[in-house]
Amino acid sequence: MIEDGVNVKVDEPTPWVAPMVVVPKPGQNKVRICTDYTELNKHILREFHPMATVDSSLAQLEKLKASGIRLNKDKCKFGVPSVNFLGYVIDHNHFQMTN
């Protein structure tokens, strides 16, 4: 695997290692390499995309209803990459005036 560029030989201490176990495959003259990435995964910076809970979404709808605002289900769109609203195009990065 070193020759194939999958693994890199390390001859000195490094904080970025993962335990590896070589296990024979049952009934075959081959081996399976198992790696535990638990510790490495703790250091990965992942993007955070919070989602509203069902309860909070229902609470928002109740506030609209209480204030007399009605929603037209035919005009409600979910999961679209951008929307045109009052002369602006709004997407996940920014909003800009339409031309």
C-alpha positions as semicolon CSV with decimal commas, in nm:
position;residue;x (nm);y (nm);z (nm)
1;M;0,000;0,000;0,000
2;I;0,300;0,227;0,048
3;E;0,406;0,162;-0,312
4;D;0,051;0,244;-0,430
5;G;0,056;0,576;-0,238
6;V;-0,227;0,474;-0,005
7;N;-0,014;0,476;0,310
8;V;0,298;0,670;0,396
9;K;0,578;0,521;0,603
10;V;0,648;0,725;0,916
11;D;0,971;0,671;1,110
12;E;0,921;0,939;1,374
13;P;0,656;1,030;1,632
14;T;0,352;1,211;1,495
15;P;0,019;1,312;1,649
16;W;-0,168;1,214;1,332
17;V;-0,185;0,838;1,343
18;A;-0,467;0,587;1,366
19;P;-0,448;0,236;1,510
20;M;-0,444;-0,034;1,245
21;V;-0,520;-0,405;1,273
22;V;-0,450;-0,664;1,002
23;V;-0,714;-0,939;1,006
24;P;-0,711;-1,253;0,789
25;K;-1,017;-1,282;0,563
26;P;-1,216;-1,597;0,644
27;G;-1,160;-1,881;0,399
28;Q;-0,916;-1,679;0,186
29;N;-0,544;-1,632;0,168
30;K;-0,594;-1,254;0,196
31;V;-0,595;-0,996;0,472
32;R;-0,825;-0,710;0,562
33;I;-0,676;-0,390;0,701
34;C;-0,897;-0,227;0,965
35;T;-0,830;0,126;1,088
36;D;-0,993;0,303;1,381
37;Y;-1,037;0,672;1,292
38;T;-1,219;0,763;1,614
39;E;-0,942;0,986;1,749
40;L;-0,868;1,147;1,411
41;N;-1,237;1,224;1,355
42;K;-1,246;1,426;1,678
43;H;-1,015;1,683;1,513
44;I;-1,202;1,725;1,183
45;L;-1,370;2,063;1,148
46;R;-1,715;1,997;1,013
47;E;-1,967;2,246;0,880
48;F;-2,262;2,301;1,109
49;H;-2,607;2,328;0,953
50;P;-2,865;2,369;1,229
51;M;-3,216;2,269;1,137
52;A;-3,531;2,389;1,301
53;T;-3,716;2,131;1,505
54;V;-4,072;2,039;1,420
55;D;-4,185;2,200;1,745
56;S;-4,014;2,532;1,668
57;S;-4,154;2,534;1,312
58;L;-4,504;2,467;1,443
59;A;-4,460;2,743;1,702
60;Q;-4,369;2,988;1,424
61;L;-4,676;2,885;1,227
62;E;-4,891;2,938;1,536
63;K;-4,749;3,291;1,572
64;L;-4,845;3,364;1,211
65;K;-5,192;3,227;1,265
66;A;-5,237;3,428;1,587
67;S;-5,139;3,749;1,408
68;G;-5,391;3,687;1,130
69;I;-5,131;3,608;0,859
70;R;-5,230;3,326;0,627
71;L;-4,997;3,121;0,407
72;N;-5,083;3,017;0,054
73;K;-4,953;2,660;0,030
74;D;-4,923;2,693;-0,349
75;K;-4,678;2,981;-0,305
76;C;-4,465;2,815;-0,033
77;K;-4,152;2,657;-0,182
78;F;-3,896;2,459;0,016
79;G;-3,550;2,335;-0,080
80;V;-3,492;2,583;-0,363
81;P;-3,138;2,719;-0,425
82;S;-3,253;3,082;-0,456
83;V;-3,566;3,296;-0,450
84;N;-3,675;3,623;-0,610
85;F;-3,828;3,847;-0,345
86;L;-3,922;4,215;-0,374
87;G;-3,667;4,287;-0,647
88;Y;-3,385;4,079;-0,492
89;V;-3,240;3,737;-0,561
90;I;-3,166;3,567;-0,229
91;D;-2,953;3,252;-0,197
92;H;-2,744;3,084;0,072
93;N;-2,448;3,319;0,013
94;H;-2,598;3,665;-0,027
95;F;-2,874;3,876;-0,176
96;Q;-2,850;4,108;-0,470
97;M;-3,079;4,333;-0,669
98;T;-3,234;4,187;-0,979
99;N;-3,152;4,366;-1,304
